[in-house]
Amino acid sequence: MRAMPITRRVGPVTGSELKQLRKDLGEAIGRSLSNADMAKLCGLPAGSSDTILRWEVSGPSGPAGELLRILAMASDHYPILENFNVFDRWDVPEKERPARRAQFRESMRDEVRRRLA
């Protein structure tokens, strides 16, 4: 059973949502992600995989949770956050919207790959 997408919730990211996000981001970039990879994505220092393990129970706190909400947009399983949705505006022709959304998601995937490099 799939966890509720983290971007649809107002509260903090839960541990089970973090586990699902790791799988979904891995699927989006074409490789599985380790706890060390998730720590790197959150900007944690090297050797912080134990923090990710704790967060998989309690959920991430503070800025890391917000960053993960943004990076989640790299996966098609999560909606584009309202602040980033510039595709459904009146000045964007409807026929261009799917291509622009796909381009945005690809740029988010590139950002995830860049952070992991």
C-alpha positions, 0 to 999 in steps of 0.5 A: 500500500502506497503512503500518502504523498508528502506534498499533500499533507500540511504536517511534518513528513512521517517515517513511512513517507520518508521510506516511500520517498527514497524508493520513489526518488530512486525510481525517478533517477533510475537507481536505488538510493541508500541511507547515505544517499538520502543523508547527502540529499538532505545536506547532512555530513558524511556518516549521517546514515544513522540519522536517516534510520532514525528519521525513518521511524520519527520523520525528518525535522525542520529544513530537511523535511521541507527540502524533501518535499521539494525534491519529491517533485522529481517523482511522478508519484508526487504533485508539483507544489503550488509555489512551483506550479507555473504551468496551470496559469492563464498565460501558458497554453494548455497544449504546452502544459504537459511538456513543461511539467515533464521538463520541470520534473526532469530538471528536478531529477537533474537536481537530485543527481547533482546533489548525489554527485 
